[in-house]
Amino acid sequence: MGKFIYNERIRVDFEDRVLAHLQVVITTKLRRGESFTFMWRNDQSLGDGRQVVWLHPGADLNFQYFGSRQPSLNPAWLDALSYVANSPSGLYLVPEPQGSAAAGVGSSERIG
């Protein structure tokens, strides 16, 4: 279980594979100088709410992985996440498309 850390105060757990997909989408947008919102549902232990943060090129972000291996990335899932990240609602986790093969896309490749 990895962690998405925002401004050192906000720490959210995501599975390493999910976090790797989020990292590619987030860093691609920030590298382009694009600001956007990122929303996730809080853990049940925190209630049934959600949290939204404003991501911008100067934001203090940390992607902390539990495992040492780079997870394989699914290009179709990256496309789906990029699509919602470019919408007015901003980035949020969408289900991985079924039947999509996880290709060995590295995190350094450009998406979208």
N, C-alpha and C positions, 0 to 999 in steps of 0.2 A: 504494500500500500504506500503510494507516494504522497507527497504534499505539494499543494500550490500555496505559496506564501506571498502575500501582498502587503507591502509596506511594513514588513516585520511583525505586524499585529494580527493579521488575518491569516489563519492556517486552515486549509481545507484538504481532507483526505480524498484521493482518487486512486484507483488502481493504476499501476505503472503504465499499462497499455493505453488507458484512457488519457492519462496525463501526457503521454508522448504525443498523441493526436492533438490535444489542446495546445501543447507547446508549439507545434508546427504552425497551427492556424494563428495563434496569438503573435508569435514572433514574426510571421510573414506580414501581418497587418501593421505591427509596430515598426518594422523595418521600412515600410512604405510611408511612415509618418502618419498613419491613420489612428484616430482615437475611437473608442467604442465601449459599450458596456459588456460585461460578462456576468451572467446570472447562473446560480445553482441553487438547488434545494438543500436546506439544512439537514443535517443528520437528525433522525428521530429523537435522539437524546436532547436536542436543542429545541424541539417543537416541530411543527409542520410548516414552518415558514421557508422563506427563500432569502437570498442575499444577492445584492447587485453591487458591483464595483465598476468604476470608470477607469478604463485602461488607456494610457497615453504613452507616447514614446519616452517620457521621463519617469514613468512609474517604476518603483522598486519591486521587481518580481524575482521569485526564486522557484525553480521547479526541482524538487528534491525527490529522488527515486529511491525505492527500497532495494531493488535488484540492481546488479551491475551490468546486465545485458541490455542492449538497445532493443526494445520491443519492435516487432514487425509492424509496419503501418499499412493501413488499407486505404488506397487512393480514393475509393468511392466514399468512405467515411470522411476523409479530409475534405472532399468536395462538398459533402452535405454540411459539415461544420463551417466551412468557408462561406457557403451560401447563407446560413443563418447569421453568421458574424457580419455579413454585409447588409443585412436587413435592418430596418429601423429598431427592431427589438434587441439587436445585438446578439452576441454569442451565448448560447446555452447548449447543454449536452443533448444531442439527438441520438436515437438508437443507431447502432451500426447497421448499415444496409445488409439484409440477408443475402446469402449466396455470393457475396463479394469476396474474392480471393484477396488475402492479405499479401500484397507484394512487398518485397524488401525495399521499400522506399526509405531512404535515409532522411534524417531531419534537416539536412542541409539543402535538400531540393526545394525549389520554389513551387508553391501550390497556388492555383487560381490565377 
